[in-house]
Amino acid sequence: MHLPTHPPVARLTATAALALATLSLGLAPAHAADTARASDDPPPAPYTVSLTSSESTTDYAHRDVDLTGTVARADGTPVADAPVVLLKSVLYDTWNPWGDPIDPTERETLNLGTVRTDAKGNFTLRDVKADRWEDKPSIFLFPRHRVEFQASYDPGDPTDNEIYFGDARVAAQPVTSTLTYKVNRTKVREGDTLVVTGKVTWPAGHGPVAGTRVFLRTYYESAYNAQAKTDASGRFTVRAKIRGYDNEFVVFSAPKDYYIAGAGKDLPVKNVTGPAGGSVTP
């Protein structure tokens, strides 16, 4: 029988010495590293707010939704009689031809009021319109056809900024519209007047087309400059005085109803201002 060169106790002593050396070098055991990582995680929020819409998609004839939600503590226990503020926003795409790093979304926002939770921490607001509420047309021209709802709960001092939120989104399915047009000329020079006539239509039974705004863009910064409104039959005439640097010719509609999609056309117009027949940049 062959006896080991070093007795087992020697191997154990060597292993212990290696462990001590590792600790003395500042290398924490694996379980200590896991504990350190866990301690870096942010603590759970003391409250949670949830919000749900009864519909994920709405359309022209069906715009109402019911909003329900809960307020609970971090351990899941409900918060009874909690005041919950509800908001709704209809969304638009930002007109940002300069490419600035800004929020690409514009919002029209309405405060829907405050509801209170029941004994189980639940709250409800029924028959909410996923829609605009203003009678006048929006200052924003490019609807995203999406409605966002927000619920917020402030558990204490209103100045401490400790507010907890939940949100729900609804897609507004719009009715398609069309736009036809004619231009008085396809080549323009500085000082000319470009005249675009045409008609905006959408399916019958979806509200009057009269008063729909139509815009004529001639330069990338000029979305709002030239505009007109349709008559009772949807016909329009819009004019723009041509500048030397105008180089982008687009006509588009902006219906008042959030559930009617606008329509647009690139125009076959060229600015031939200048001795070389090209546009002059400002």
C-alpha positions as a Markdown table, in Angstrom:
| # | Residue | x | y | z |
|---|---|---|---|---|
| 1 | Met | 0.0 | 0.0 | 0.0 |
| 2 | His | 1.3 | 3.5 | -1.0 |
| 3 | Leu | 1.0 | 6.1 | 1.7 |
| 4 | Pro | 0.3 | 9.8 | 0.6 |
| 5 | Thr | 3.2 | 12.1 | 0.7 |
| 6 | His | 1.2 | 14.7 | 2.7 |
| 7 | Pro | -1.3 | 13.7 | 5.3 |
| 8 | Pro | -5.0 | 15.0 | 4.8 |
| 9 | Val | -4.6 | 17.5 | 7.7 |
| 10 | Ala | -1.8 | 19.2 | 5.8 |
| 11 | Arg | -4.1 | 19.7 | 2.7 |
| 12 | Leu | -6.9 | 21.2 | 4.9 |
| 13 | Thr | -4.4 | 23.5 | 6.5 |
| 14 | Ala | -3.2 | 24.7 | 3.1 |
| 15 | Thr | -6.8 | 25.2 | 1.9 |
| 16 | Ala | -7.5 | 27.4 | 4.9 |
| 17 | Ala | -4.4 | 29.4 | 4.4 |
| 18 | Leu | -5.3 | 30.0 | 0.8 |
| 19 | Ala | -8.8 | 31.3 | 1.9 |
| 20 | Leu | -7.3 | 33.6 | 4.4 |
| 21 | Ala | -4.8 | 34.9 | 1.8 |
| 22 | Thr | -7.7 | 35.6 | -0.6 |
| 23 | Leu | -9.6 | 37.6 | 2.1 |
| 24 | Ser | -6.4 | 39.5 | 3.0 |
| 25 | Leu | -6.1 | 40.5 | -0.7 |
| 26 | Gly | -9.6 | 42.0 | -0.6 |
| 27 | Leu | -11.3 | 39.4 | -2.8 |
| 28 | Ala | -14.7 | 38.8 | -1.3 |
| 29 | Pro | -16.2 | 35.3 | -1.6 |
| 30 | Ala | -18.9 | 34.9 | -4.3 |
| 31 | His | -21.8 | 35.0 | -1.9 |
| 32 | Ala | -20.5 | 38.3 | -0.5 |
| 33 | Ala | -20.4 | 39.8 | -4.0 |
| 34 | Asp | -24.0 | 38.7 | -4.7 |
| 35 | Thr | -25.0 | 40.4 | -1.4 |
| 36 | Ala | -23.2 | 43.6 | -2.5 |
| 37 | Arg | -25.0 | 43.6 | -5.9 |
| 38 | Ala | -28.3 | 43.1 | -4.2 |
| 39 | Ser | -27.7 | 46.1 | -1.9 |
| 40 | Asp | -27.2 | 48.3 | -4.9 |
| 41 | Asp | -30.7 | 47.7 | -6.2 |
| 42 | Pro | -33.2 | 50.5 | -5.5 |
| 43 | Pro | -35.7 | 49.7 | -2.8 |
| 44 | Pro | -39.2 | 48.9 | -3.9 |
| 45 | Ala | -41.6 | 51.8 | -4.2 |
| 46 | Pro | -43.7 | 52.1 | -1.0 |
| 47 | Tyr | -46.9 | 52.3 | -3.2 |
| 48 | Thr | -48.0 | 51.0 | -6.6 |
| 49 | Val | -50.8 | 52.4 | -8.8 |
| 50 | Ser | -52.3 | 50.4 | -11.7 |
| 51 | Leu | -54.6 | 51.6 | -14.4 |
| 52 | Thr | -56.5 | 49.6 | -17.0 |
| 53 | Ser | -58.8 | 50.6 | -19.8 |
| 54 | Ser | -61.8 | 48.5 | -20.8 |
| 55 | Glu | -60.8 | 48.9 | -24.5 |
| 56 | Ser | -57.4 | 48.9 | -26.1 |
| 57 | Thr | -58.8 | 50.2 | -29.4 |
| 58 | Thr | -61.7 | 52.6 | -30.1 |
| 59 | Asp | -63.2 | 53.9 | -33.3 |
| 60 | Tyr | -65.5 | 56.7 | -34.7 |
| 61 | Ala | -68.7 | 55.1 | -33.3 |
| 62 | His | -67.3 | 53.7 | -30.1 |
| 63 | Arg | -65.2 | 56.2 | -28.1 |
| 64 | Asp | -66.2 | 55.5 | -24.5 |
| 65 | Val | -64.0 | 53.4 | -22.2 |
| 66 | Asp | -64.2 | 52.5 | -18.5 |
| 67 | Leu | -61.1 | 53.1 | -16.4 |
| 68 | Thr | -60.3 | 50.8 | -13.4 |
| 69 | Gly | -57.3 | 50.5 | -11.2 |
| 70 | Thr | -55.8 | 49.8 | -7.8 |
| 71 | Val | -53.6 | 51.5 | -5.2 |
| 72 | Ala | -51.5 | 49.2 | -3.0 |
| 73 | Arg | -48.6 | 49.3 | -0.6 |
| 74 | Ala | -45.3 | 47.6 | -1.5 |
| 75 | Asp | -46.3 | 44.4 | 0.4 |
| 76 | Gly | -49.6 | 44.2 | -1.7 |
| 77 | Thr | -52.0 | 45.4 | 1.0 |
| 78 | Pro | -54.7 | 47.7 | -0.5 |
| 79 | Val | -54.9 | 51.4 | 0.3 |
| 80 | Ala | -58.5 | 52.3 | 1.2 |
| 81 | Asp | -60.1 | 55.7 | 0.6 |
| 82 | Ala | -57.0 | 56.9 | -1.4 |
| 83 | Pro | -57.6 | 60.0 | -3.6 |
| 84 | Val | -56.6 | 59.2 | -7.2 |
| 85 | Val | -56.3 | 62.0 | -9.8 |
| 86 | Leu | -57.2 | 60.9 | -13.4 |
| 87 | Leu | -56.0 | 62.7 | -16.5 |
| 88 | Lys | -56.4 | 62.0 | -20.2 |
| 89 | Ser | -54.2 | 63.2 | -23.1 |
| 90 | Val | -54.8 | 63.1 | -26.9 |
| 91 | Leu | -51.4 | 62.8 | -28.7 |
| 92 | Tyr | -50.0 | 64.5 | -31.7 |
| 93 | Asp | -46.7 | 64.3 | -33.5 |
| 94 | Thr | -44.5 | 67.3 | -33.1 |
| 95 | Trp | -43.9 | 69.6 | -36.1 |
| 96 | Asn | -40.1 | 69.6 | -35.9 |
| 97 | Pro | -38.5 | 70.2 | -39.3 |
| 98 | Trp | -35.3 | 71.3 | -37.6 |
| 99 | Gly | -34.5 | 67.9 | -36.2 |
| 100 | Asp | -34.1 | 69.3 | -32.6 |
| 101 | Pro | -33.7 | 66.6 | -29.9 |
| 102 | Ile | -37.0 | 67.4 | -28.3 |
| 103 | Asp | -40.0 | 65.3 | -27.2 |
| 104 | Pro | -41.6 | 64.2 | -30.5 |
| 105 | Thr | -45.0 | 64.3 | -28.9 |
| 106 | Glu | -47.5 | 67.1 | -28.3 |
| 107 | Arg | -50.4 | 66.6 | -25.9 |
| 108 | Glu | -53.8 | 68.1 | -25.2 |
| 109 | Thr | -54.4 | 67.2 | -21.5 |
| 110 | Leu | -57.6 | 67.3 | -19.5 |
| 111 | Asn | -58.0 | 66.6 | -15.7 |
| 112 | Leu | -60.9 | 64.1 | -15.3 |
| 113 | Gly | -61.2 | 64.7 | -11.6 |
| 114 | Thr | -60.5 | 62.8 | -8.4 |
| 115 | Val | -61.9 | 59.4 | -7.4 |
| 116 | Arg | -61.3 | 57.5 | -4.2 |
| 117 | Thr | -60.5 | 53.8 | -3.7 |
| 118 | Asp | -62.8 | 51.4 | -2.0 |
| 119 | Ala | -61.9 | 49.1 | 0.9 |
| 120 | Lys | -60.0 | 46.8 | -1.4 |
| 121 | Gly | -57.9 | 49.7 | -2.9 |
| 122 | Asn | -59.9 | 49.6 | -6.2 |
| 123 | Phe | -61.2 | 52.7 | -8.1 |
| 124 | Thr | -63.4 | 53.1 | -11.2 |
| 125 | Leu | -64.4 | 55.9 | -13.6 |
| 126 | Arg | -66.9 | 54.8 | -16.3 |
| 127 | Asp | -67.9 | 56.2 | -19.7 |
| 128 | Val | -64.8 | 58.2 | -20.3 |
| 129 | Lys | -64.4 | 59.5 | -23.9 |
| 130 | Ala | -61.1 | 58.6 | -25.5 |
| 131 | Asp | -61.3 | 61.7 | -27.5 |
| 132 | Arg | -60.7 | 65.5 | -27.7 |
| 133 | Trp | -63.1 | 67.7 | -25.7 |
| 134 | Glu | -62.5 | 71.1 | -27.3 |
| 135 | Asp | -65.0 | 72.4 | -29.8 |
| 136 | Lys | -62.3 | 74.4 | -31.6 |
| 137 | Pro | -59.7 | 72.8 | -33.8 |
| 138 | Ser | -56.4 | 71.8 | -32.3 |
| 139 | Ile | -53.3 | 74.0 | -32.7 |
| 140 | Phe | -51.5 | 70.7 | -33.5 |
| 141 | Leu | -51.8 | 69.4 | -37.0 |
| 142 | Phe | -50.6 | 65.8 | -37.0 |
| 143 | Pro | -52.7 | 63.6 | -34.7 |
| 144 | Arg | -51.1 | 60.4 | -33.5 |
| 145 | His | -54.5 | 58.8 | -32.9 |
| 146 | Arg | -53.6 | 57.6 | -29.5 |
| 147 | Val | -55.1 | 58.5 | -26.2 |
| 148 | Glu | -53.3 | 58.1 | -22.9 |
| 149 | Phe | -54.9 | 58.0 | -19.4 |
| 150 | Gln | -52.9 | 58.5 | -16.2 |
| 151 | Ala | -53.8 | 57.8 | -12.6 |
| 152 | Ser | -51.7 | 59.4 | -9.8 |
| 153 | Tyr | -51.7 | 59.0 | -6.0 |
| 154 | Asp | -50.0 | 61.4 | -3.6 |
| 155 | Pro | -49.8 | 59.7 | -0.1 |
| 156 | Gly | -48.6 | 62.7 | 1.9 |
| 157 | Asp | -47.2 | 66.2 | 1.8 |
| 158 | Pro | -48.1 | 67.6 | -1.7 |
| 159 | Thr | -44.7 | 69.5 | -1.8 |
| 160 | Asp | -42.5 | 66.4 | -1.3 |
| 161 | Asn | -42.8 | 65.2 | -4.9 |
| 162 | Glu | -43.6 | 61.6 | -3.8 |
| 163 | Ile | -46.3 | 60.8 | -6.3 |
| 164 | Tyr | -47.0 | 57.4 | -7.8 |
| 165 | Phe | -48.4 | 56.8 | -11.3 |
| 166 | Gly | -50.2 | 54.3 | -13.4 |
| 167 | Asp | -51.1 | 54.7 | -17.1 |
| 168 | Ala | -53.2 | 53.1 | -19.9 |
| 169 | Arg | -53.1 | 53.7 | -23.6 |
| 170 | Val | -55.9 | 53.4 | -26.2 |
| 171 | Ala | -55.4 | 53.4 | -30.0 |
| 172 | Ala | -58.0 | 55.6 | -31.8 |
| 173 | Gln | -58.8 | 53.9 | -35.1 |
| 174 | Pro | -59.5 | 56.9 | -37.5 |
| 175 | Val | -61.7 | 57.1 | -40.6 |
| 176 | Thr | -59.7 | 57.5 | -43.8 |
| 177 | Ser | -60.2 | 60.8 | -45.8 |
| 178 | Thr | -59.0 | 61.7 | -49.3 |
| 179 | Leu | -57.8 | 64.9 | -50.9 |
| 180 | Thr | -57.8 | 65.8 | -54.6 |
| 181 | Tyr | -56.2 | 68.9 | -56.1 |
| 182 | Lys | -55.2 | 71.1 | -59.1 |
| 183 | Val | -52.5 | 73.7 | -59.2 |
| 184 | Asn | -52.5 | 76.8 | -61.4 |
| 185 | Arg | -48.9 | 76.3 | -62.4 |
| 186 | Thr | -46.1 | 73.8 | -62.0 |
| 187 | Lys | -43.2 | 76.3 | -62.3 |
| 188 | Val | -43.1 | 79.3 | -60.0 |
| 189 | Arg | -40.9 | 82.2 | -59.4 |
| 190 | Glu | -40.4 | 84.6 | -56.6 |
| 191 | Gly | -43.5 | 86.9 | -56.4 |
| 192 | Asp | -45.8 | 84.4 | -58.1 |
| 193 | Thr | -49.0 | 83.3 | -56.4 |
| 194 | Leu | -49.4 | 79.5 | -56.3 |
| 195 | Val | -53.1 | 78.6 | -56.2 |
| 196 | Val | -54.3 | 75.1 | -55.2 |
| 197 | Thr | -57.9 | 74.1 | -55.6 |
| 198 | Gly | -59.3 | 70.8 | -54.5 |
| 199 | Lys | -61.7 | 68.8 | -52.4 |
| 200 | Val | -61.6 | 66.9 | -49.1 |
| 201 | Thr | -63.9 | 63.9 | -48.7 |
| 202 | Trp | -64.6 | 61.1 | -46.3 |
| 203 | Pro | -67.3 | 58.4 | -46.0 |
| 204 | Ala | -70.9 | 59.6 | -45.5 |
| 205 | Gly | -72.2 | 59.4 | -41.9 |
| 206 | His | -68.9 | 60.5 | -40.3 |
| 207 | Gly | -69.7 | 64.2 | -39.7 |
| 208 | Pro | -69.6 | 67.3 | -41.9 |
| 209 | Val | -66.6 | 68.1 | -44.0 |
| 210 | Ala | -67.3 | 71.8 | -44.0 |
| 211 | Gly | -64.8 | 73.9 | -42.2 |
| 212 | Thr | -61.9 | 71.4 | -42.5 |
| 213 | Arg | -58.6 | 73.2 | -42.5 |
| 214 | Val | -56.3 | 72.8 | -45.5 |
| 215 | Phe | -52.7 | 73.9 | -45.5 |
| 216 | Leu | -50.2 | 74.7 | -48.3 |
| 217 | Arg | -46.6 | 74.2 | -47.2 |
| 218 | Thr | -44.0 | 75.8 | -49.5 |
| 219 | Tyr | -40.9 | 75.6 | -47.2 |
| 220 | Tyr | -40.0 | 73.3 | -44.4 |
| 221 | Glu | -40.6 | 75.9 | -41.8 |
| 222 | Ser | -43.9 | 77.1 | -43.2 |
| 223 | Ala | -46.5 | 74.5 | -42.2 |
| 224 | Tyr | -49.0 | 77.1 | -40.9 |
| 225 | Asn | -48.5 | 80.1 | -43.2 |
| 226 | Ala | -51.0 | 79.4 | -46.1 |
| 227 | Gln | -54.3 | 77.9 | -45.1 |
| 228 | Ala | -58.0 | 77.8 | -46.0 |
| 229 | Lys | -61.2 | 76.0 | -45.0 |
| 230 | Thr | -63.4 | 73.7 | -47.0 |
| 231 | Asp | -67.0 | 74.7 | -47.9 |
| 232 | Ala | -70.1 | 72.5 | -47.3 |
| 233 | Ser | -69.1 | 70.2 | -50.2 |
| 234 | Gly | -65.5 | 69.9 | -49.1 |
| 235 | Arg | -64.0 | 72.2 | -51.8 |
| 236 | Phe | -61.1 | 74.5 | -51.0 |
| 237 | Thr | -58.9 | 77.1 | -52.5 |
| 238 | Val | -55.6 | 77.9 | -50.8 |
| 239 | Arg | -53.0 | 80.4 | -52.0 |
| 240 | Ala | -49.3 | 81.1 | -51.3 |
| 241 | Lys | -47.1 | 84.0 | -52.3 |
| 242 | Ile | -43.9 | 82.5 | -53.6 |
| 243 | Arg | -40.5 | 83.5 | -52.0 |
| 244 | Gly | -37.2 | 82.9 | -53.7 |
| 245 | Tyr | -36.3 | 80.1 | -51.2 |
| 246 | Asp | -39.6 | 78.1 | -51.3 |
| 247 | Asn | -38.7 | 74.6 | -52.4 |
| 248 | Glu | -41.1 | 72.2 | -50.8 |
| 249 | Phe | -44.8 | 72.1 | -52.0 |
| 250 | Val | -47.2 | 70.0 | -50.1 |
| 251 | Val | -51.0 | 70.4 | -49.5 |
| 252 | Phe | -52.6 | 68.6 | -46.6 |
| 253 | Ser | -55.8 | 68.6 | -44.5 |
| 254 | Ala | -56.2 | 68.7 | -40.7 |
| 255 | Pro | -59.8 | 67.5 | -39.8 |
| 256 | Lys | -61.1 | 68.8 | -36.5 |
| 257 | Asp | -62.4 | 65.4 | -35.4 |
| 258 | Tyr | -59.6 | 63.3 | -33.8 |
| 259 | Tyr | -61.2 | 60.2 | -35.4 |
| 260 | Ile | -60.9 | 61.5 | -39.0 |
| 261 | Ala | -57.4 | 61.1 | -40.5 |
| 262 | Gly | -56.0 | 63.9 | -42.6 |
| 263 | Ala | -54.7 | 63.5 | -46.1 |
| 264 | Gly | -51.9 | 65.1 | -48.0 |
| 265 | Lys | -50.3 | 65.3 | -51.4 |
| 266 | Asp | -46.8 | 66.3 | -52.7 |
| 267 | Leu | -47.4 | 68.9 | -55.4 |
| 268 | Pro | -45.6 | 68.7 | -58.8 |
| 269 | Val | -44.4 | 72.3 | -58.4 |
| 270 | Lys | -40.8 | 73.6 | -58.9 |
| 271 | Asn | -39.4 | 77.0 | -58.0 |
| 272 | Val | -37.3 | 78.3 | -60.9 |
| 273 | Thr | -36.3 | 81.6 | -59.3 |
| 274 | Gly | -32.7 | 82.7 | -60.0 |
| 275 | Pro | -30.5 | 83.0 | -63.1 |
| 276 | Ala | -29.6 | 79.3 | -63.0 |
| 277 | Gly | -33.2 | 78.3 | -62.7 |
| 278 | Gly | -32.8 | 77.1 | -59.1 |
| 279 | Ser | -34.2 | 78.0 | -55.8 |
| 280 | Val | -32.4 | 80.6 | -53.7 |
| 281 | Thr | -31.8 | 79.5 | -50.1 |
| 282 | Pro | -32.2 | 82.2 | -47.4 |
